[in-house]
Amino acid sequence: MRIAVLTETDPIEPRVAAVPETVKKFIGLGSEVVVQSGAGAKAGVPDAEYESAGAKIAGSVEEALSGADLVLKVRRPNADELAKIQKGATVVAIMDPYGHEDALKAAAEAGVNTFAMELMPRITRAQVMDVLSSQANLAGYRAVVDGAAEYGRSLPMMMTAAGTVPAARIFIMGVGVAGLQAIATARRMGAVVTATDVRPATKEQVESLGAKFVAVEDDEFKQAETSGGYAKEMSAEYQKKQAELVKGHIAKQDIVITTALIPGRPAPKLVSEEMVASMKPGSVLVDLAVERGGNVAGAKAGEIVTVGNGVKIVGHVNVPGRLAATASSLYARNLYAFVETMIDKEVKALAVNWDDELVKATNLTRDGQVVHPNFQPKA
């Protein structure tokens, strides 16, 4: 079996889909691994390290894809790459299918079988394959680092001969994997941390990390979690009550980090222009949902916006990619753990069990058709 690892073409994507550690493991399963030259450069992995791990280096995308049975990427293949992948080959990547049905149709028409790592079900056996968690964890950490860098003041309380420096106040909105890591990081850096989420189970998690929980805890709040552990979209009435509570709280904060995302939907608006205007000059908002429309009014993808009252709104895109080496290492392990379940160890070839619940949850296209129920063409 021949596995191709491609260089990412998106200029904002420094991550890579395989690292020397996983290359060795794939070779140990009897696979031949071909890495496109420069694939790991932005993640701090030179071609020589891949060669030392046993991979072959291809000088072009055409050479890398020639005869490849399996293609590993971070982002879904673009049209040019898709045209070069042989019919019947399998692609595993973060496919970003919501709102990109045309791209799925193109992959199906190309005869490529595709799997979306971000659709991995959150069950026990799939924890090691959970790309959303591994990458969101890094995003939460980086959000605090970025917020602190833009804030321009110290985070912990300091008692000096010249006087006492008060601790910074940091408010985390959305307590998923990213939010929990943001809380833990902010606490380690000495800030006074508060957090909010619509899911009742998060209250105990927030308090266990030493932060204070802030939310309207009514009957709707008690029912605000899906069976899969994701946040439900709340009613307009609840959103209004929560906004009033947050409005008074946010005006006292130095750094606010928003992480709220609902799969397949635009990011919910959590921070209004009025709330931004109420914050102190020099305060910072970091919007981790900016690529999905943003949680903060005025946030712009790829920009740091300074509004009239001197408040900064940080809208970095691909935040896990700002820690490219670590993000690539974790993503590559997620990828290997999933792909390994689809390889027949005896014949050393790809042998997908189409009845496996992991396969069913992540398979987008197969045999020239879009097969995932969530992305079927509308009649």
N, C-alpha and C positions, 0 to 999 in steps of 0.2 A: 504494500500500500504506500502510495506517495502522498505526502502531506506538504502543502505549500503555505508558507507564512509570508504575507505581503506587507510592503511598506504602505502605511496609511497615506491617502492622497489629500485628505482634508487638512488645510493649513493649521487648523486649531487642534489637531489631534496628534500629540506626541507619543501616545502609548503604542505598545506593540503586543501582538496576540500570543507570542511565545517567548520564553526566556531560556537560557542555556539549561536550567534545571528541568524544564518540561520537555525540551528537545531530547535530552538524555532519556527521559522516561518513555517518550514516543518511540525512540530508536530501540529501547529495551523491549517494546512490544512487537518489534519486527518491522517497523515502519521506516521508510526513507523520508527524511525531512529536508526540504529545500527552502531556504530563506532568501528573500529578495534583498539584494545589497542595500544597506542603509536602513533596513526595517527597524532596527533597534537603536539607531544613532541618537534620536531625541530622548530616549529613555535610558541613555548611558550604557547601552550594550553594543559594542563594536562588532563588526563582522567576524573578527578573529575569535571572539568568545564563542560565537555560534559554531565556527569551524572546530574549535577545541572540543565542543560538546558532541561533535559528530555530524553536524549539518553540512549540506552543500550550499554554497553561495551562488545565487543566480544574478546575472548582471542586469536583467530586465524582467518586467512583469510577465512578458510572453514566455521567457525561459522558466520562470518560477512556476507558471501555471501549466506548462506542457506536461500532459499526462497525469496531472494531479487528480487524485480521487477525493481528497479532502482539502478544503481551503479554510484557513483560520485567519480571521480579521478582528479588529476592534469594531469598526463601523461597517455597515452593509456595503457590498461592492457597488461602485458607480457603474454607469452604462458602459464605459470603456472596458473596465475589468470584467463585467458580466459577459461581454462579447467574446472574451478570451478564455473563459472557463468552459471546459469540455462538458458536453451534454451528459447528464446523469451524475455529475459530480455533486458533492455535498459542501455547503458553506455553513459555518457556524460563526456567529458574530452577534454584536448588539445591533439588531436590525431596525430598531426605531420604527415599527410598522404603523403606529397610529397616525392617521392623516397622510400616509404615504402609500395608499393602495395602488397607485400607478407603478411604483417601484416593485411591489410584490407581484403585480401582474407581469411586469417585464421579466422578473426572475423565473416565474412559472413558464412563460413563453420560451425562455432560454433553456428550459429543461433542467434547471438546477434545483436541487433539494436544499431548502434553507431552514435553519434553526435559529430562533431568537433567544439568546441567553437571558435577556431581561424578563422573559415570560416564565422562567423556572418557577414551579410551584413551591410555596414555602412550607415544605414538609421536612421531616427529620432527615431522611436519606439525601435530600437535595441541599442541605445547609452548606456543604463544602463547594457547591456549584452556584451559590447565590451571588450573582454579579451585582445586583442592586445593593445588597448589604455591604459587600466588600468595597465598592466604590463610594457609596454614600458615607460610610465610616470615615474615609479619607476626606471627603468633602466637608464633613462637619468639623473635623480637626482644622482643615485649611481655612475654613470660614472664620474661625476665631483668630488665627494667625493674621489673615488679611485684614480683619476688622481692627486688630490691635495695631497693625502697621499704619493704617489710615487714621486711627484715633490720635496718635501723636502724644499720648500721655501714658504713664505707667498704669498697669492693671492692679497689682496688689497694693494693699495699704503699706505705707512706709513711714516709720517713725525715725526722724533724723534730727540732728542738732539744730537744723534750720526750721524745723516744724514737721507736722504730720501731713503726709500725702494720703488723701482718702482713697479707698478701693474703688475701682470702676464698677459701674452697674451694667450687667449684661443680661439681656432678655432674649430667650430662645423661643421662637414661635414655630411649633410643629415638632413633636417629640418622637420621630421615627428613629432609624439608625443614625442618620446625620445629626439630628437634634440631640440625641443622647451623647454622642461623641463630642458635640459642641459644648454641652453642659460640663462633661468631665474635663475637657481641655480648659475651659474658662475657669473652672474651680481650681485646677492644678496651677493655673497662672495667677490665682489669688483674687479673682473678681468676686463680687456679690452677684449671684446668679438667680434669676427667676425664669420660669418657662410655662408655656401653655400649649394645650392640645385639646381636640374635641373628644378624644378617646379616653374613657374613664380609667382604663388599665394603666395609662401612662402616669397617673398621679403618684402612685407608689414608686415607680421607676425614677421619676424626677426627684422625689424626696430621698430616695436611697443614695442618690449622688450628691446630696447636700444642698440641693436647690429648693426654692419655694415654688409651689404650683399655683398658677393663677388661671381661673376659669369660672364660668357660670355653670354651677353644678345642678342643673334642673333635670327633669325626667327625660328630655330629649338627649341631653348629654350622656345619660346612663345607657342609651341605646345606640350610641354613635360609633359603632365599629362593625365592619363586615366580618364574615366568618373567616376570611383570609387574613384578617389582622390589619386591613387598611382603613383609613378614615372614610366615613360616609360624607356626602355633601349635606350640609346642614340647611335647615329652613331659613327663610329670610328673617323670620322673627328671632330665631336664635342668634343668627349672625349680627343682628342689630343689638341685642343684649350684650353679646360678647364684645362687640366693637366699643360699646360705651365703657365697659370695664377696662378694656385694653387702652382706650383713649387716655384715661387718667394715669394709667401706669406707665405708658410709653414716654410721656413727657418728662419723666424723671430718669430715663435711661441714657447711658453713654453709648452703648453699642447694642443694636438689635439685629438678630440673625433670623431670617425667615427660611423655612425648609419645607413648606407645605406643598405637596403634590398629590393629585388624584389620578391614577393610571387612566390614560385615554382621554383626559379632559384638560382644558386650560387650567393653569394654576389659580387657586382661589385668591381673591384680593383681600389681604389682611390689614394692610397699612394704607390709609387714605392720605391724600394731600394735606388734609387738616391735621392728621396725626404727625406727619413729617414736619409741618410748620410749627408744631407745638414743642418739638425737641430743641435742646440747647445747641447753640453754635458749637461746631466742632464734633458733634455727635456723628455716629456712623451707622448706616443700615447696610447689611450684607444680604443680598437676595439670591439664595441658591436655586430659586425656581425661575430665574429670569429667562431661561431658554424656552419655558412653557408659557410665556406671557407675564410672568413675575407676580410676586405677592405684594410688592411695594409700588404704589403709584409713583410714576416718574422714573422707575428703573429702566435702564437701557442695556440690552445685551451687548457685552464686550466693552462697556464703558464705565467710568467712575464719574457720576454726575454730582456736581455741587449745586444745591438749590439756594434760593435767596437768603435763607437764614444761616447759611454756612454749614448745613448738614450735608454729609456725603452719602450718596447711594452707590454702593459697589455692586456692579453687575457682571462679574467675571463669568465667562462661559467655560464649559468643560473643567470645572473646578478639580475633579480628581486628576485630570491631566496636568495640573499645576504641581503634582507630585508624581511625575511620570514614571520614575523608576519603581517606586513602591506600588503604584497603581497597576503597572504592567505585570509586576511579579504576582500580585494577588489575582488579577484577571486571568493570567496564564494558568494559574493553578485551578481556578474555577473552570476554565475551558478544558483543561486536561481531565479533571475529575468527571466531567460530563462525557467527553468524547471516549474516554476509556471504557465506559459502559456500552458503547456501540461497536467495540472492536472484538472480533472473535479471536481469542488468544491462540487457538489451535491452528487455524488457517492463516492467521495474521492478516486479516482483511476486515474492511468495514462490513458489519452485519447488523443493521439496525432492526431492533425489535419494535415494530410499529405499534404493538399493543402496550408497550411500557408507558406508564403514566407521565414520566418525564418527557418522553418523545411526543406524546399526544399534546402535552401542554405547550411545547416549544416549536413544533413543526409548522412552518408557514406554507411552504410550497413543496409539492411532490408530484412526480410524473406529469409535469406540464399543467398542474392545477394549483390554485390557492386552496389549501385544505383546512386551514385553521378556521373554526366556526366564527370567531370574532371578526374575521376579515373577508368573509364571503362577499363576492360582488353583489350589489343591490339589484333586485329585479327591476 
